Amino acid sequence: MHKALLYEKKKGGEIRCNLCNQHCIIPKNKRGLCGVRENRKGELNALTYGKVIAKNIDPIEKKPFYHFMPGTLSFSIATVGCNFRCLYCQNADISQISKEEPEDVEIIGEDLSPEEVISRARENNCPSISYTYTEPTIFLEYALDCMKKAKENKIKNAWVSNGYMTKEAIDMIDPYLDAINIDLKSFNNNFYKKTCGATLNPVLENIKEFKKRNIWLEITTLLIPQKNDSEEEIKRIAKFIKKETGRETPWHISAFYPTYKMKDTPPTPRETIERAVEIGKQNKLKNVYPGNI
């Protein structure tokens, strides 16, 4: 457990968390939607600080980053929890456990200090650390300490994110963040609400914000049959990327496979992905890539 950042105290002992755009109001002894930030005696605590649930040495392309340090390895870490509840989450066993088995949150994972994270990266010839698998925003305090140490050791920092953090959170990570891949899950607010438990606009605004701050940006969209795979929606995403981030921004278009609470939904046909890539290129995007096929 660790004292959390970015919150304000309210009347009656409640806390408003200002870490992400859920802006949870958290009563005493309760947690935010992410399941890992708890109001204890009027103070907000980050329960999973230093508790690594997943760690791997991955090719940076697996994140996916195709235009950031290509051909290198990245030391990838995550803690449990997420501020979304995507019904198709491929990492639901670790991202959603903070809500489904909340009593275990503080004890799940291997203790790994920021100094040890840096050591593991260096030992394995990883010139970058990726904060991935779950949403790095919800373990900001831990990620931030790792990022600061990484910067001191000339190791790059990369986030794989749903893009739902607040501007205050962006301000904190900005000096240390080298690259971010944001999931633009749909261009439909109803999809975000029903399927992810969030809203679209903060994600769009943050994509523009990271681009404005000159942090390397790549975007990923996973296409789900009959949910977010219409040609019209794909065109709208392509036009948004071109207008707001530029033709060069890499766009990864990935195929869905039945998982978690969407096991009855069929996998995405290869033809759908190929057509989406074609639409991206027709809209003058230079770097559009199929994924997961």
N, C-alpha and C positions, 0 to 999 in steps of 0.2 A: 504494500500500500504506500501511496505517495501523495503529497498535497497536490491538488489539481490546479491548473491555470485557467484563466478566462471564465470567471463566474462572478455573480453579484448576489449579495444577500438581500432577501425580501422580508416582508413582514411575516410574523408568525413562525420564523425559523426556516422558511422555504428558501431555496436557492434557484436562481436562473442561470443555467449553463449557457455560456456564449461561445462555445467551441465550434459548434456546427449550426446549420440553419434549421435544425429541429427546435432549438432554443427551449429545451426542456425546463419546465418549472418542477423542481424536485423537492417534495416534502421531506421532513426529517426521517432518517433511517430508510429512505427509498432511493432508487437509482433512476438514471435517465433511460431513454429508449435504447441506448447502446448496451445497457446492462453492466457497464464496467465503471461507472462514475457514480459515487454514492454520497449522499448528504449525511454526514456524521457530526452531530452536535453543531450544526450550522456551518460546517466547513465541507467543501467538496473534495473528495478523495479519488485518486486514480488507482483503482484496485489492482490493475494488472501490470503496474510498472515493473519492468525487468523480468517478466514472466513470459518467456518465449515458447509459444505453442508449435511454431513451425520454423525451421531454419534449413536452408539448402544452398548449395552452390549451383547457380543456374547460368546458362548462357543469357546474356542481356536481351537477346532476341525473344526469349520466352516470356518476357514481362507483359506485352511485347514492346521493345524499343528497337527499331530498325535503323534509326539515324543518330543514335546516341551511343557512342563507344562501341560500334559494331565489332563483333569478333572477340569480345572480352567476356569474362565471367563476372557475376555479381553475387555477393553474399546477401541472401534474401531472408528476411525475418518478419515475424508477425506475432501479435498476442491475440487472445480470443476477443470476440466482440465485433459489433458493427452497428452503425447508426441507420442502416437500411434493413429491410427484411425481404429482400428479393426472393420471390417464390421459386426461382430457378437457380439459386446460388450453388455453384459447383464446389464451394468450400463451406457449405452450411454446417458441417460437423465441427468447424472451429469458429465460424463467424456468428452463428446463432446460439451457441452453447451457453452464452452469458444470459440468454433469456430462457432457454429451455432447461438448463441445470444451474440456476443462479448461485446455489450454495457452494459450488466448486470453483467459482471464478478466481478467487484469490490464491488457490493452490494449484491450478492447472498451468503446466508449462515448466520449462527448465529455467532456473535462475541464471541470467546472463547479464552481467553489468555492461554499461557502455564501453568500458575499457576492454572487456572480453570480446565484445562484438568487433571492435577494431582489430584485436589480435587475430580473431578467426579469419577476418577478411584478408589480412596481410599474410597469414600462414598459407592461405589457399590461393594466393596471387589474384585476388579480386580487387580491381581498381575502383570498384563502386560497391555501395550498399543499397539494396532495394528494400523498401518498406512496402510490403505487398501481402497477398493471400487474403488478409482481412483489410478493413479500412484503417490506414495509418492515422487519420485524423483522431480517432478515438484513443490512440495511445500516444498522443502528441508529446506529452512530457518526456516519455522514454525515447521516442524518436528524436526529439529535439536534442537531448543530451548526447545521443549517439551521433547525430549530425554535426554537432559542434566538435566532438572528438575526431570525427572523420575529416572535417575541414582542416584541423590542426595537423592531421597526418596525410594530407593531400589525397584523400579518398573522396570520390564523388558520391553524392546522395541523389537517389531517384525514388519517387513515390509512384505507386499504382493506386489510383484513388477514384472514388465516385464523385469527387469534386464538390462536396456539400459543406465544406468548411466555411467559417465566417471570414470576413476581411481581416479581423483581428488575428485569427489563426494564420492567415497568409502572411501578415506582417511579421509574425514570429519566425516562420520557417524561411522566408524570403532570402535572408543573408546566407543560408546554408544549403538551399535546395538547388540542384543543378538541372534536374529534369523531372517531368511529371507526365504520366499517361492517364488521361481522364476517360472514364467510361461515360460516353454519351449514350444512354441506354435506349432512348427514344426521342422523338420530337413531339411527343404527345403528353400533355400534363396528366391526363386520365390514366395513361399507362404507368407513369411514375407513382401516382397515388395508389392505384389498385394493386400493382405488381411489386412495387418497391417500398411503399410507405414513405414517399417523399414528394417533392414537387420539381418541376423542370427548370424554372427560371433561375434559381440560384446556381445551378450547374452551368447554364449558358453564360451567366455573368462571370463566373469564376474562370471559365475557359478564356473569355476575353481578358480577364484580369491577369492571368498567368502569361498570356501572350504579350500584354502591355509591359509586363515586368521583365521581359526577355529571358524567362525561364524556358528551357527547351520543352516543347509541348508535342505530344502525340495523342491521338484520340482513337478509342476503340468503341465499336458498336456491335453487339451481339444480336443477330436477327433471329426472331422466334416466329415460326409459321403462324399466320393469322393474328399476330399480336402487334408487331412493329415492322413488318417486312413489305409493306405496300410500296410500290414504285414512287408514289407521291411523297411518302414520308422519307424515303431514301434520298430523293431529290432535295427535299427541304434541308436535310442534314448536310448534304454536299454543298448547297448554296450558302448555308450558315458558315461552314468551315472556310470556304473560299473568301467570303466577305469579311469575316471577323478575325480570321487567323492567317489567311494567305494560302495561295495555291500549293506551297511547299509543305504545309503541315501534313505529316503522315497520318493516314486514316486506315485503321485495321478493321476489317469487316469479318466477323467471326460467326461460325455456325453453332447453333444450339443443339444440345443433346439432352434427352429427357433426364431430369434429376430433381431431387428434393421434393417440392410440392407440385411439380409440373411433369410428373412421370408419364402422364397420359397424353402429353403434347408430343407430336412426332418430331423427329430431328429435322433440321433445316436442309432442304435439298441443295446439292452442290450448285445446281443451276441458279438458285436464288442468290447465292453468294457471288457467283460469276457475273450475274446480271447487275448486282449492286456495285461491284467493282467497275463494271462498264459505265454505269450511271455516274459514278464519281469521276471517271476520266472524261466523260462527255461534258461534265460541268467544269472541266479544265483543272481538276486537281491532279497534281503531278505524281503523288506517291500514295497510291491506294493498293492495299494488300489484302488478299483473302487469308482467312485464318481458321484453324480447327477443322479443315476438310482433308 
